[in-house]
Amino acid sequence: MTDSPSEPAAAPASDRSTAPPTPRWVKISGAVALAVVVVFLVLHLTGTGMGPGMHGGH
């Protein structure tokens, strides 16, 4: 007698080739962080900047 099963082995239940979808809160947090970086870069590159002199009218 042989110990090999007559049917081929089934694939494991969890297939690691596909990752689970990204949660919505991660996508929203990433979009907000990207928007903050873009606003910071635009302010910096235009010379407006952020700081004590930002609100002064002089």
C-alpha positions, 0 to 999 in steps of 0.5 A: 500500500502507498500513503499517497492520497488518490486526489491531488492536494487542495490549495491552501485556503488563504492565497497570499498572491492577492493582498486585501484591499486598502481600507478607506481610512488609509486612502483618505489619510494619504490624500489629506497628507498629500494635500498638506504637502502640496499646499506647503510646497506651493506656499514655500515656492511662491515666497508667501511662506508661513510664520510670524510675517504672514499676517503682517500688512507691512 
